[in-house]
Amino acid sequence: MGYYSCAIQLGDAGIRRSASFVWINGKEVGYNEGAQEPAEYNITEYLKPGKNTIAVNVYKYSDGYYLEDQDYWRLAGIFDDVWLFATPGTHIFDWYATTDLDKTYTDARLDLSMDVKNYSASTVNNFTLRTTLYDSDRKIVKTLISEKFSVLAGNKQTVKISDDIKNPAKWSAEYPNLYTLTFELLNELKKQAALWLDFEEITEGGEFYSYGIGARTYGAIWPDRRPQPEMWQIKKSAQPVTAKLISADKGEVEITNRYLFTNLNALQTEWILQGDGEVISKGVLPVNLEPQKKAVVTFP
């Protein structure tokens, strides 16, 4: 299991409840209370070689039950993923990115805060954090490197770095421009994480503005589970695969794989040609496209 070189984490973001207890091999690991919020436990010391048993007791009623009343039906249970993952003894535990546009909504200040956690029994030294900002074409916009730092045994260290970004492509509902931001923890080993980032601005008074263009934001789904139009916009903005028509005559389409780690050959690509609402033709087109790449494919 590598008990001394890595930490085994249990995440249960898929439990809807007001409260829950977790046991590993009959020993209580922890308790969490709150509606639809993630909980994470370090279960390294509870594991044993071979088969292990994970048990979760979900409570519908607790003194946090009232939190279930907004936007959710009063249901309790495990409805999504519960996962187990291993990390190095020292790893990037969390990060936070802030983009602050100037008064003319032209340039931006990128502020990064990263937590590095050390699960080992000794202090680790000479670590650095390297962050790289890529645009939508996977071109490097900016690379930031921290000073060397140490992390005490069983503790975490917060590392902050900032820099100016000249005239980034702004995000709006009409033009949902996204950047990719990667984090690398550098020492003898390299640990990498990544997220999508956009440049926008939120002003005071409850109004939301994307670089000066006013827009009101509401919930995507009503409490009675009816979807609002905003839900489709969110789905469109966050979709991991996009397609753009290059030539209708030649049947050429440019496909972009926005996944960070998944090749599109893991998915089945189906296409449908319609005219006046009627299906004219359809089929399956295998696509072998690496993460963060784009290519022009030809449909039959």
Buried (B, 14 or more C-beta within 10 A) or exposed (E): EEEEEBBBBBBBEBBBBBBBBBBBBEEEBBBBBBBBEEBBBBBBEBBEEEEBEBEBEBBBEBEBBEBBEEBBEEEBEBEEEBEEEEBBBBBBBEBEBEBEBEEEBEBBEBBBBBBBBBBBEEEBEEBBBBBBBBBBEEEEBBEBEBEEBEBEEEEBBEBEBEBEBEEBEBBBBEEBBBBBBBBBBBBEEEBBBBEEBBBBBEEEEEEBBBBEBEEEEEEBEEEEEEEEEBEEBEEEBEEBBEEEEEEEEEBBBEBBBBBBEBBBEEBEBEBEEEEEEEEEEEEEBEBEBEBBBBBEBEEE
